[in-house]
């Protein structure tokens, strides 16, 4: 284990995450830049996809720099491909490091997935086999990334539609072992939990209960689409193109009861509505966070 992993082996929330624990953010979209700066809506933070900002200048950086003056920032990577068989792309990691140093985000996260093969980038986040060999490789990848960046990374649980036959442990155990070995944190995407568990006929709440919840540094919420599997059974797709569905809101509330308030992000990457619509959805999440925070204050065990 690296020195950084050792220093991060305690998986409790760090002070920044405590500060943001009852805050709700939304994904930052270019069509909202000017409105955000004009009205400064009451939002806890904004999140960007790192790869959209891996350039030296231009309008994206112009507006992000101004918005950063008013809001905390979360940077969410989608292209590091930690689960790939090949080592992490060092050029990509260098660009990511420059971006993180430039904006000093309060939160940084990536995916437990792979999206590259033999130098080719794939337009998807693909699942990994849950084996001892895969575990060792991914832990080495995570250690390397955290050491290179000099910061703790949150790793996001995947949304999956197929699984490997040769997996010899559950996803929950696999994620837990990564966190124990590397000291990274967990970004728990509630929509991903619901989508994967419904697709694979598992209990979403049981999945959450099996995770190391003290390691959770951020929560994602999003919408899903419904399709059909080859046998005609329902197949849920992590589409990010609609409002959060009722069962995901319900699972979110139950998750908060288990882990307490955490910084929460509303994701919308397709059919993006106006800023006011996203703000209203964020307010709904804020209500649930505040209710849980108040319950914790009243509890003699808080």
Secondary structure by P-SEA (a helix, b strand, c coil): ccaaaaaaccccccaaaaaaccbbbccccccaaaaaaaccccccccccccccccccccaaaaaaaaaaacbbbbbbbccccccccccccaaaaaaaaaaaaaccccccccccccccccccccccbbbbbbcaaaaaaaaaaaaaaaaaacbbbbbbbbbcccccccccccaaaaaaaaaaaccbbbbccaaaaaaaaaaacccaaaaaaacccccccbbbbbbbbbbbcccccbbbbccccccccaaaaaaaaaaaaaccccbbbbbbccccccaaaaaaaaaaaaaaaaaaaaaaaacccc
